[in-house]
Amino acid sequence: MKTLGQGSLASLLKILLDIVYYLLWAVLGLASLIIVLIVFGGISRLLGFGSDLPLSIRQFLAMDVVLALPLAIAALAAVTFVVDRLRRIMATLIAGDPFVEENSNHLRAIAIGIAV
């Protein structure tokens, strides 16, 4: 199997990175929806109608996992950023020219994304 160009190992990796990228966006969307529910639950309790929430939602909002969710969203956003930059690098490998200036910028951005 060749390493560069169409039908290469790089194109297979690009497909895998595409799948991971869109799955990460789906997980980020779901986590953001949960954050919205948490905020709504807190506001509803402040306004006095929090007791009308179903018991399962109130139990979920009382869990410690809820406190770590914003940090998990930030970590998922960083991973999504890194995967996107890797997808862009793979696109240049598929095109057959891995030594372009944009790849150095992508690698620099990946290093910053990992450091954050």
KOLRO-923645 format. One record per residue (C-alpha): x, y negated, z negated; residue number from 1; residue in three letters. Coordinates in Angstrom, 3 decimals. Layout:
<lumpas>
+----------+----------+----------+-----+------+
!       c1 !       c2 !       c3 !  nr ! rest !
+----------+----------+----------+-----+------+
!        X !        Y !        Z ! NUM !  ALA !
...
+----------+----------+----------+-----+------+
</lumpas>
This chain:
<lumpas>
+----------+----------+----------+-----+------+
!       c1 !       c2 !       c3 !  nr ! rest !
+----------+----------+----------+-----+------+
!    0.000 !    0.000 !    0.000 !   1 !  MET !
!    1.356 !   -3.403 !    0.910 !   2 !  LYS !
!    1.688 !   -6.136 !   -1.676 !   3 !  THR !
!    0.770 !   -9.279 !    0.322 !   4 !  LEU !
!   -1.982 !  -10.118 !    2.808 !   5 !  GLY !
!   -5.422 !   -8.691 !    3.525 !   6 !  GLN !
!   -6.054 !   -5.181 !    2.176 !   7 !  GLY !
!   -3.112 !   -5.433 !   -0.208 !   8 !  SER !
!   -2.629 !   -4.945 !   -3.903 !   9 !  LEU !
!   -3.046 !   -8.710 !   -4.315 !  10 !  ALA !
!   -6.510 !   -8.574 !   -2.733 !  11 !  SER !
!   -7.517 !   -5.755 !   -5.090 !  12 !  LEU !
!   -6.309 !   -7.784 !   -8.076 !  13 !  LEU !
!   -8.194 !  -10.818 !   -6.763 !  14 !  LYS !
!  -11.425 !   -8.797 !   -6.659 !  15 !  ILE !
!  -10.860 !   -7.628 !  -10.237 !  16 !  LEU !
!  -10.107 !  -11.177 !  -11.371 !  17 !  LEU !
!  -13.275 !  -12.399 !   -9.633 !  18 !  ASP !
!  -15.353 !   -9.845 !  -11.547 !  19 !  ILE !
!  -13.733 !  -10.800 !  -14.862 !  20 !  VAL !
!  -14.153 !  -14.504 !  -14.073 !  21 !  TYR !
!  -17.904 !  -14.247 !  -13.489 !  22 !  TYR !
!  -18.381 !  -11.980 !  -16.502 !  23 !  LEU !
!  -16.581 !  -14.546 !  -18.656 !  24 !  LEU !
!  -18.912 !  -17.269 !  -17.385 !  25 !  TRP !
!  -21.910 !  -15.092 !  -18.268 !  26 !  ALA !
!  -20.569 !  -14.515 !  -21.793 !  27 !  VAL !
!  -19.866 !  -18.242 !  -22.177 !  28 !  LEU !
!  -23.423 !  -19.028 !  -21.133 !  29 !  GLY !
!  -24.838 !  -16.533 !  -23.619 !  30 !  LEU !
!  -22.644 !  -17.861 !  -26.421 !  31 !  ALA !
!  -23.685 !  -21.420 !  -25.599 !  32 !  SER !
!  -27.327 !  -20.387 !  -25.748 !  33 !  LEU !
!  -26.713 !  -18.895 !  -29.188 !  34 !  ILE !
!  -25.115 !  -22.189 !  -30.294 !  35 !  ILE !
!  -28.213 !  -24.051 !  -29.099 !  36 !  VAL !
!  -30.385 !  -21.663 !  -31.132 !  37 !  LEU !
!  -28.190 !  -22.228 !  -34.176 !  38 !  ILE !
!  -28.467 !  -25.991 !  -33.829 !  39 !  VAL !
!  -32.230 !  -25.724 !  -33.319 !  40 !  PHE !
!  -32.480 !  -23.481 !  -36.390 !  41 !  GLY !
!  -30.564 !  -26.016 !  -38.493 !  42 !  GLY !
!  -32.660 !  -28.932 !  -37.262 !  43 !  ILE !
!  -35.868 !  -27.014 !  -37.822 !  44 !  SER !
!  -34.876 !  -26.273 !  -41.414 !  45 !  ARG !
!  -34.073 !  -29.952 !  -41.982 !  46 !  LEU !
!  -37.474 !  -30.948 !  -40.627 !  47 !  LEU !
!  -39.235 !  -28.461 !  -42.852 !  48 !  GLY !
!  -40.494 !  -25.787 !  -40.497 !  49 !  PHE !
!  -37.538 !  -23.413 !  -40.832 !  50 !  GLY !
!  -39.529 !  -20.902 !  -42.824 !  51 !  SER !
!  -41.679 !  -20.272 !  -39.743 !  52 !  ASP !
!  -38.710 !  -18.789 !  -37.876 !  53 !  LEU !
!  -38.799 !  -15.009 !  -37.554 !  54 !  PRO !
!  -36.910 !  -13.148 !  -40.245 !  55 !  LEU !
!  -34.415 !  -11.633 !  -37.794 !  56 !  SER !
!  -33.397 !  -15.094 !  -36.510 !  57 !  ILE !
!  -33.049 !  -16.454 !  -40.044 !  58 !  ARG !
!  -30.854 !  -13.474 !  -40.998 !  59 !  GLN !
!  -28.664 !  -14.010 !  -37.925 !  60 !  PHE !
!  -28.242 !  -17.705 !  -38.715 !  61 !  LEU !
!  -27.148 !  -16.817 !  -42.257 !  62 !  ALA !
!  -24.313 !  -14.532 !  -41.032 !  63 !  MET !
!  -20.648 !  -15.536 !  -41.213 !  64 !  ASP !
!  -20.242 !  -14.732 !  -37.516 !  65 !  VAL !
!  -22.120 !  -17.925 !  -36.752 !  66 !  VAL !
!  -19.270 !  -19.969 !  -38.208 !  67 !  LEU !
!  -16.691 !  -18.335 !  -35.928 !  68 !  ALA !
!  -18.780 !  -18.650 !  -32.763 !  69 !  LEU !
!  -17.561 !  -22.147 !  -31.741 !  70 !  PRO !
!  -13.957 !  -20.952 !  -32.027 !  71 !  LEU !
!  -14.789 !  -17.897 !  -29.955 !  72 !  ALA !
!  -16.346 !  -20.139 !  -27.301 !  73 !  ILE !
!  -13.175 !  -22.237 !  -27.188 !  74 !  ALA !
!  -11.049 !  -19.093 !  -26.808 !  75 !  ALA !
!  -13.334 !  -17.771 !  -24.048 !  76 !  LEU !
!  -13.094 !  -21.094 !  -22.248 !  77 !  ALA !
!   -9.282 !  -20.895 !  -22.373 !  78 !  ALA !
!   -9.322 !  -17.326 !  -21.054 !  79 !  VAL !
!  -11.716 !  -18.362 !  -18.278 !  80 !  THR !
!   -9.351 !  -21.192 !  -17.344 !  81 !  PHE !
!   -6.369 !  -18.817 !  -17.200 !  82 !  VAL !
!   -8.282 !  -16.262 !  -15.116 !  83 !  VAL !
!   -9.352 !  -19.004 !  -12.695 !  84 !  ASP !
!   -5.745 !  -20.103 !  -12.217 !  85 !  ARG !
!   -4.699 !  -16.479 !  -11.674 !  86 !  LEU !
!   -7.422 !  -16.161 !   -9.031 !  87 !  ARG !
!   -5.982 !  -19.189 !   -7.244 !  88 !  ARG !
!   -2.497 !  -17.682 !   -7.315 !  89 !  ILE !
!   -3.860 !  -14.406 !   -5.908 !  90 !  MET !
!   -5.515 !  -16.341 !   -3.086 !  91 !  ALA !
!   -2.114 !  -17.621 !   -1.962 !  92 !  THR !
!   -0.697 !  -14.097 !   -2.196 !  93 !  LEU !
!   -3.498 !  -12.815 !    0.011 !  94 !  ILE !
!   -2.768 !  -15.619 !    2.472 !  95 !  ALA !
!    0.783 !  -14.244 !    2.610 !  96 !  GLY !
!    2.628 !  -17.267 !    1.245 !  97 !  ASP !
!    3.362 !  -16.860 !   -2.466 !  98 !  PRO !
!    6.036 !  -19.593 !   -2.584 !  99 !  PHE !
!    3.871 !  -22.702 !   -2.455 ! 100 !  VAL !
!    4.053 !  -25.675 !   -4.768 ! 101 !  GLU !
!    0.512 !  -25.201 !   -6.054 ! 102 !  GLU !
!    1.502 !  -21.873 !   -7.622 ! 103 !  ASN !
!    4.038 !  -23.617 !   -9.830 ! 104 !  SER !
!    1.312 !  -26.035 !  -10.916 ! 105 !  ASN !
!   -1.008 !  -23.104 !  -11.617 ! 106 !  HIS !
!    1.676 !  -21.351 !  -13.699 ! 107 !  LEU !
!    2.298 !  -24.558 !  -15.646 ! 108 !  ARG !
!   -1.452 !  -24.922 !  -16.301 ! 109 !  ALA !
!   -1.625 !  -21.286 !  -17.435 ! 110 !  ILE !
!    1.206 !  -21.918 !  -19.910 ! 111 !  ALA !
!   -0.628 !  -24.943 !  -21.293 ! 112 !  ILE !
!   -3.897 !  -22.977 !  -21.463 ! 113 !  GLY !
!   -2.226 !  -20.183 !  -23.400 ! 114 !  ILE !
!   -0.536 !  -22.648 !  -25.744 ! 115 !  ALA !
!   -3.845 !  -24.259 !  -26.572 ! 116 !  VAL !
+----------+----------+----------+-----+------+
</lumpas>
